[in-house]
Amino acid sequence: MQWEEVQEKFPEEWVVFEAAEAYSEGGFRFIDSVIVIDRYEDSLDAMKRYKQLHRDQPGKEIYFLHTSRPDLKIEEKWVGQPLYMV
């Protein structure tokens, strides 16, 4: 589903979705197609669902965003390597 379709179907809502088609360029992630998982009126509910999915399925590219967002150009941020105690 294209972002414009999501915006039309779920206006003024928070959506939790999986990126079906995406690519990286210039430090940004561009998402061309999404699979909507859930929708919420409250951002905290959406964030809780996102965290649960991210924890249960870490290999999937899951996001939560408000449908008022004009596009799906997302800045890529790298936190760094985990520290290990030896």
N, C-alpha and C positions, 0 to 999 in steps of 0.2 A: 504494500500500500504506500502511496506517495504521501509526503507530509501534508500537502494541500488537502488531500482526501481526509486525513485524520483531523485536520482543523475544521473541515466542514461537518464531519460526523460527530465530533466531540468538542464543540466550541466552548471556550473558557473553562476547560478542565485540565487536570494533570493526567498525563498518560504515562504508563510504564510500558516500554516496548523493547523489542529485540531488533537490532540492526540486521536486516536481511541482506542488503547490499551496501557496502561502504568502502571508502578508500582514504588514504592519508596523503596530504600534500601541504608542504610549507608549514608544518607544525599544527595543522588542523585536521580533524576527522570530518569527512563529508559523508553524510548518510543519504543514500539515494532511495532506499526502500525500507520499510519497517513492518514488523508484525506486532500489532497491539496486543498486549497481555491483559492489562487492566486499566481502568480509568477511575479518577477520584476527583472530588471537589476540594479536598483538603491536601495540602502539600505534605504534611506529616504522614498521612496514610500512604501516600504514594512513595515517600521515602522509605517507610517501613517495608513495603512490598518489594521495592528495589533492593534493599539490603538483604532481605530473605532470599530473593532470587540470586543475587550476586554470591551469597554465601553457599547456596545449594548447587549452583551451576556456574562456577567461576570461569569456565571456558567460553561462556556465551557473552556477547556484547550487548549488555542491557543498560538502558538509560531511563530516566524519568524527567519529563519536561512539561511545561505548560503550553497548551496549544496556541497561546497568544504569541509565542516565539515565531519570528518571521521565517526562519530557515533552520536547517540542521547542520550548520557549520560550527563544530565544537572544538575549542582549543584543546590540544593534547598536552597533558601535564604529566611529567614523570616524577615520582616521589623519590626514587632512588632505590638502592639495593637494601634488602633486609640485613640487619646485623645478627651475627651468630656468636654465641659464647662458646669458646673452646675449652 
